[in-house]
Amino acid sequence: MRADLLLRLHGAADPAVAAALEEALAIAREQGAKGWEIGVATDLARLWAEQGRRSAARELLAPVYDWFTRGSIPPICRTQRRCSTN
């Protein structure tokens, strides 16, 4: 993923990292790819949390997490839950 490469090359402070994640999130949502959506949303929320934007991170994750937790909680959601509560 482009965001991973940008993050490794330039660090979390590079605005291109968040932009790449936001673009990937939009594509996942357009395609209805919930697995990709929660993965990208978790990455973006983690980035935002590192930048001090914890409230925005929680707001981003809440609807995606709610969709997944209507049934059993898959492992990626457990990871997301830890990210959103930190």
C-alpha positions as CSV (number, residue, x, y, z in Angstrom):
1,M,0.0,0.0,0.0
2,R,1.2,3.5,-0.9
3,A,0.6,4.8,2.6
4,D,2.8,2.2,4.2
5,L,5.7,3.1,1.9
6,L,5.2,6.8,2.6
7,L,5.1,6.2,6.3
8,R,8.3,4.3,6.2
9,L,10.1,6.8,4.0
10,H,8.8,10.1,5.5
11,G,7.2,9.3,8.9
12,A,3.8,10.0,10.3
13,A,4.2,13.8,10.0
14,D,4.1,13.7,6.2
15,P,0.6,14.8,5.2
16,A,0.8,12.5,2.2
17,V,0.5,9.5,4.5
18,A,-2.9,10.6,5.8
19,A,-4.0,11.6,2.3
20,A,-3.1,8.1,0.9
21,L,-5.0,6.4,3.8
22,E,-8.0,8.7,3.3
23,E,-8.0,7.8,-0.5
24,A,-7.8,4.1,0.3
25,L,-10.6,4.4,2.8
26,A,-12.8,6.1,0.2
27,I,-12.1,3.4,-2.4
28,A,-12.9,0.6,0.1
29,R,-16.2,2.3,1.0
30,E,-17.1,2.8,-2.6
31,Q,-16.5,-0.9,-3.3
32,G,-18.2,-2.0,-0.1
33,A,-15.0,-3.8,0.9
34,K,-15.6,-3.9,4.7
35,G,-12.5,-6.0,5.4
36,W,-10.3,-3.4,3.6
37,E,-12.3,-0.6,5.2
38,I,-11.7,-1.7,8.8
39,G,-8.0,-2.3,8.0
40,V,-7.4,1.1,6.5
41,A,-9.6,2.9,9.1
42,T,-7.6,1.3,11.8
43,D,-4.3,2.4,10.2
44,L,-5.7,6.0,9.8
45,A,-7.0,6.1,13.3
46,R,-3.7,4.9,14.7
47,L,-2.0,7.7,12.7
48,W,-4.4,10.3,14.0
49,A,-4.0,9.0,17.5
50,E,-0.3,9.4,17.3
51,Q,-0.9,13.0,16.1
52,G,-3.1,13.7,19.1
53,R,-6.4,13.5,17.2
54,R,-7.9,10.7,19.4
55,S,-11.4,12.0,19.2
56,A,-11.3,12.0,15.4
57,A,-9.8,8.5,15.5
58,R,-12.7,7.2,17.6
59,E,-15.3,8.9,15.4
60,L,-13.8,7.2,12.3
61,L,-13.7,3.8,13.8
62,A,-17.0,3.7,15.6
63,P,-19.3,3.0,12.6
64,V,-17.0,0.5,11.0
65,Y,-16.5,-1.3,14.3
66,D,-20.2,-1.3,14.9
67,W,-20.8,-2.9,11.5
68,F,-18.4,-5.7,12.3
69,T,-19.6,-6.3,15.9
70,R,-23.1,-7.2,15.0
71,G,-21.9,-10.8,15.0
72,S,-18.7,-12.2,16.4
73,I,-15.7,-10.0,16.9
74,P,-12.9,-10.9,14.4
75,P,-9.3,-10.5,15.4
76,I,-8.8,-7.3,13.4
77,C,-11.6,-5.7,15.3
78,R,-9.9,-6.6,18.6
79,T,-6.8,-4.8,17.4
80,Q,-9.0,-1.8,16.3
81,R,-10.7,-1.7,19.7
82,R,-7.3,-1.5,21.5
83,C,-6.3,1.4,19.1
84,S,-9.6,3.3,19.7
85,T,-9.4,3.1,23.5
86,N,-5.8,4.3,23.9
